[in-house]
Amino acid sequence: MAGRFAFTVDAAIENIPVVADGIEDYLVSAGVNPAIVPDIELAVDEVMTNIITHGFRRQAGTIGITCSIGEGVVRIEIRDRAPAFNPLLLKEPDISVKLEDRPVGGLGIYLVRKVMDAVSYEYRDGENVLTLEKKIPE
Amino acid sequence: MEIRTEKREGGAIVYPAGRIDTAAAPALEQELNSLIATGIRRVILDFSNVPYISSGGLRVLLATAKKLRGSGESFALCSLNPEVTKIMTLAGFTTIFTIYSSEGEAIARW
């Protein structure tokens, strides 16, 4: 199983479900175990949300997404030209605190790290590049 | 995402259908806020047709729970699929929310 699927969208919240649909169609047509699709869509949602709201601060920009399958892994690369920022350096939220003390937010990247098997960041050629990997179950 | 709401005596059951992602979360929040604004104090959110929920959706649940925690008020979730259950568990939400396996059970405990 191989192949890749690449596209670029405007950095806008309304494009998140468009990207999720595109990735879902690609993975399903490639015959990937559908059980891992929601985790991948969730991770892409969180990363795009972060880029749109924190990276571009809701100003104009674009996000490039490349999805590929190989060696038993789905790999998704998400690129943007917002100011350099490594989201993996964000402090993890304390999920043990009681309801009234819970801050509303801060969970996104934490969830990405939990549902993906590997997440890495690099700043390359003026772009933030976040790579997500999810193993395909046998 | 589509949202259907069924009002019952003193409360409402809300049925979102589709992903509760960052794009869909504001519509859900608006629906829940408008129910609370009309005086509804007991809400069940039925997840039967929700494939996953992102942090944007979790934020809405947290904000709603904070609005409905007085006496005679309640906010319960029901019929979560394994993916939604996993996300809720990762976020630590299973210990702070009332979650029922089915809508019938949620109504029985109302």
Interface residues (C-beta under 8 A of the other chain):
Chain A: I13 E14 I16 P17 A20 P38 D39 E41 L42 D45 E46 M48 T49 I95 S96 K98 L99 E100 R102 V104 G105 L107 G108 Y110 L111 K114 V115
Chain B: R19 D21 T22 A23 A24 P51 Y52 S54 S55 G56 L58 R59 L62 A63 A65 K66 R69 E83 K86 I87 L90 A91 G92 I96
